[in-house]
């Protein structure tokens, strides 16, 4: 097989390779963002998979334990309410030891939580990462009906690698588009 080596093809290949190894970002933040490497890309995909599996839990009859997605000392912040540690997180979902079970949700044809615009930044050397994304909850009451948006908000999260696995360290859910005070990518 012969490979064309025209100056244009070589330049295009070099630009493509440079795009893979240059820092991602824009403006002043570009200098703060970790260099993209094969390892940080794998980490980013693992975090995105963790977030996707977490959100796929909502509305499932046999959902995974939400606390399993968090580090031992993690914190879940839902508006003004703070839930700390695995037991606190289980309490937030009505599954803490000794807690009365929540009543089941009303019967629905479909309940889906979609996640969009994930911005995940991996800080490779210290095994931490941040993410922000938009989530939208959709419900279809009866088959054939149009889907309705019931909630939309933003998630701002930090992650830590624990025994080779990414886990939530903090997960803050809020309305609006203004990041929480002190938020850094």
N, C-alpha and C positions, 0 to 999 in steps of 0.2 A: 504494500500500500504506500502510495506517495503522498506526502503532506506538502501542501502549497506553503511556500515561505515568502510571500510577498511582504513588503514593508508594512502595508496596511494590516495584514493578518497578524503579523508579529506585534504591532502596536495594540491592536484590539485584544490579543491574548494577554499582553502585559497589563493593560488597563483592567481586564477581568480579574487577574491574579491580585493586583493591587487592591481592588475592591474587596477582596476576601480578607486581607490582612490589615487594612487600615482601621483605625478606630471608627466606631459608628457614632453618629451624633451630628449636631449642627451648632454653629456659633461657639459661644463660650463653653458650652457643656462638652464639646467634642474632646477637649483636653482632659476632662475628668473621667471619661468613659474608658473602661478596660479594653485593651486590644482584643479583637476578635480572632480566636484561634479555633482549631478543630475541637479542643477540649471545652472551650466556652460555648461553642455551638451545641455540643452534646449536652452540656449542663442546661443551656437554655431550653432545649427540647425536653429534657427530663422535667424541668420546672413547668413548662407548658402542659406536659402530660399530667403532672400532679394536679394542676389547676383544673384541667378538663375533667379528670376523674372525680375531683371534688364536686364540681358543679353538676356532673352527671348523676350524683347521688340524690339530688333533690327530686322529690316526687317518686322515688323508687320504693317499692314495697320492702325489699331486702337490701337496704342501703348499707354500705360499709360504715364502720364507726368513724364519724367525723373527726374524733380526737386522734385517730391514727395518722392523720395528715399533718399533725402539728408536732413540734419539738416538745419535750417534757415541760419546759418553762415558758411556753408560748402564751400569747395574749390575743384574744379575739375582741374587737371593739365594734359594737353595733350602735352607732350613734353615740349616746352618752353612757351606755352600759358597757362595762368592762368585765370580761371573763378570763381569769388567769389559770394557767395550768390545764392539764388534761381533764380533771374533774370539772373545772369551771366551763370548759368548752363543751363537755357533755351536758352540763346544766343548760347552756345556751340552746341546745337542741332537744331539751326535754328528755335526756337519757342518763342523767346522773344517778349514781347509786342512791336508793331511797326516795328518789323523786317520783311523784305521781305521774303516770304516763299522760301525755297530752291526748286530747280527743283526736280521732282520725280526721283528716281533711274531708270536705264534702266530695262525693263521687264526681269525677270528671273524666272526660274522654282522654284528655292529654294535658300534661303540665310539663313545660320545658323551660330550662334556664339556658339562655345563649350567652356566650362571652365573645366580646369583640374588642378590637384595637389593643391587644396585649402588647405592652412595652416592657420587656424583660431585660434587665441589665445584670450581667453576672460579673461579680468582683472576684475573679479567679483565685488570686493568691490567698485570700482570707476565707474562701468557701462560703461566701455570702452572696445574696442577690436581692434585687428589688423588682417589683412589678406593679404596674397599674393597668387597669382594664375597665371596660364597661360591661355590666351584666344587665340582661333584660329577661324578665319572667313573662312567659306567655302561657295562657290557658285556653283550652277549647273545651267548653262545657259538654257539648254533644257532638257526635260525629256529623260532619258536614257543615258545622257552624264555623264562622270566621274566628281566627285566633285573636285574642285580646291581650294587650299589654297590661299587666297588673302592677309591675314595679320595674323601675330602671334606676341604676345607681352606679357608683364607681367603687372599685376595690383598690386599696393601696396596701401592698404587702411587702414584708421582708422575709427572706428565706435563709436557712442555714443548712449546711450539709451535715447529717448525723449518720455515722457509720456507713458512709458512702451513698446515702439517700437524702434527697432534698426534702425538707419539711418547712411548713410555715413557722416563722418566728413571731411575727405580728401580722394580723389581718384586720384592716380597718375598712368598714363599709360606711359609705356616706352618700348623700344626695348632692347634686350640684356638680360644678366643674372646677371649683377651687380646691387645689391640693391641701391636705392637712398642714397645719403649722409645722415648720421644720422639715418638711418632706424633701428628701434627696434621692435622686435616681441611683 
